[in-house]
Amino acid sequence: MDDHPGLRERKKDTTRRQLSAAALTLFEAHGFEGASCAAIAEAANVSKKTLFNYFSLKADLVLEIARRPHVHEPADVVRARPPGQSPHAALRDHHLAGLAERRPSTGLTDDPDVLRLNRLIDVTPELAHREAQYHQDCLRLLVQALVDEGTPELVARLVAAQIHGTHRVLVTENTHRVMAGDPLDTIHADAVVATEHAYHLLEHGLGDLLRRS
């Protein structure tokens, strides 16, 4: 039956993806401000009302599907880690697995649509600002995951900020190299070394690193 929940969800997902694809194309062609929501809805063969039923913010048309699923990822990994494993070790292992699988969330992907979105974000302040809000949500959720298991809030904020900041530096480096055209296999080898080093610093502290002689 057409009203079967599974079928309805698939139809909604298809519509959401059609709107996102149309928005990406029109933002590229006309700029974020130049592409109206009405034009995007028309290109996706839906009404403007339908567009706003799926996306409350214009920036989310191109960011929500690609970025929002990863907002919960670090907190989920921390919550699911086995006894005896630290949060940073769990996230290190998760990131290394993502690098091996070329997941977009690691920055190590040459998927054409991901590259298109990255280029668009670089030249669109509204999208960059919205993406930064996603990062703040990610950090907040990670803090909450640590607090929920009994970590004092200040400690949770300190730990989460270091882990989140480390992850962002690693992902940004991979993304920049992919956008510059470096081979993925070369980036992967360097990214593994960088990840191991970065999380080693998290685990053992800065110590005498960069002490002025």
Secondary structure, 3 states (H helix, E strand, C coil): CCCCHHHHHHHHHHHHHHHHHHHHHHHHHHCCCCCCHHHHHHHCCCCHHHHHHHCCCCCHHHHHHHHHHHCCHHHHHHHHCCCCCCHHHHHHHHHHHHHHCCCHHHCCCCCHHHHHHHHHHHCCHHHHHHHHHHHHHHHHHHHHHHHHCCCCHHHHHHHHHHHHHHHHHHHHHHHHHHHCCCCHHHHHHHHHHHHHHHHHHHHHCCCCCCCCC
